[in-house]
Amino acid sequence: MSNNRTYSIGEFSTKTGTSIRALHYYDEIELLKAEKHPHSGHRQYTEQDILTLQKIVGFKFLGYSLEQISKMMNESSLNVTLHDTLQNQKKAFEQKKEQIETTLNAINRTIRLIEDEGEVDSTILMSLINSMQTEKHHRLWIEQHTSKEVADQLFNKPEEEIIALDKEFIQLSKEVKRLVGRPVHDPEVQRLIDKHMKTTLELVSEEAMHAIQDIEELEKEKLVNMIPSPYTREEEEWLNQAMEYYMIQNGMNDPKID
């Protein structure tokens, strides 16, 4: 007898934990079509509808859209279809998981920086956040053009070291914006460049530096363009001039480039 029992939409909603609004929508798109009472015309649901709804809820839990669910409910051999589509669902959720982890990491790093540094120029901060966002692409580029070992040296760093490098980036960027326009031979400008060069050498090992230097100039330019910059064009030009002057003064310029 229980198999013949019917439920009003309110009773069905309470029994299944599905909102009346959702049930109306499922009925409208014919995903779960309720029968109408022959006299009152009210929707009535059966025990079989509970099983159908369980399938819908299960598919939704696995991440399928209602359109996908509708097609799969009509499949005669569900196991074959389910296996193939679950492989796609798995891949999609793994990508989402990776994106969420990357975003959470960037959020935590940014919170830490704001707490430690106080007010940070929005241009500098957003440049740093964009760099965090595209870090995976930078790593892949380095792997393709050098080796996995070089990429590991550059990107596999302890959290505290990463935070310290973020802070260093902020401080150097602030100083560039403060000093821009001064003569490149100004002692304070050259101290800034010296600090910048030493920080770069700390970040990049000698092996990685040589590997990057061996990359063709055109390809290296592509890498530079991939990395978000906190500077205006004028600031970039001034910084390049100041670094060129520093390299000449310290015998670091390559005569073949001149």
Secondary structure, DSSP 4 states (H G I P E B T S, - for coil): -GGG-EEEHHHHHHHHT--HHHHHHHHHTTSSPPEEPTTT--EEEEHHHHHHHHHHHHHHHTT--HHHHHHHHT-SSHHHHHHHHHHHHHHHHHHHHHHHHHHHHHHHHHHHHHHHH-S--HHHHHHHHHHHHTHHHHHHHHHHHS-HHHHHHHH---HHHHHHHHHHHHHHHHHHHHHTTS-TT-HHHHHHHHHHHHHHHHHS-HHHHHHHHTS-HHHHHHHHHHS--SS-HHHHHHHHHHHHHHHHHTT---TTT-
